[in-house]
């Protein structure tokens, strides 16, 4: 009987460590996920563009890769444009919530110029998405967004 209590206590300790680790990390993070790029479009008035619809890229232009780092945090790797490697620190992205395919009210999407979450911030742009459910700011995967860089 004592062996069963020992196993139960050990299982509880591992469970508690998992909960503490998740709480310490803030947003839930099950590892980086690559997101399929979807259709490449012409979009002649922008160098780079992404339309993200809650889990998939619907359309994009000059994007090499999109990764979901954790809940509400996305890294967008840009391709060369006219043979020149992009410098994300010199670009001026515009990010907005795409209301029609988002889920919920009171949503926010923005970009972050210098991000340690993305692998190499010189060619990656970070986008973060939030909802304000319950009056607090929460990182959210239920926010669709459009990012463009002229």
Secondary structure by P-SEA (a helix, b strand, c coil): caaaaaaaaaaaaaaaaaaaaaaaaccccccccccccccccccccccbbbbbccccccccccccccccccccbbbbbbccccccccccccbbbbbbbccccccccccccccccccccccccccbbbbbbbbbcccccccccccccccccc
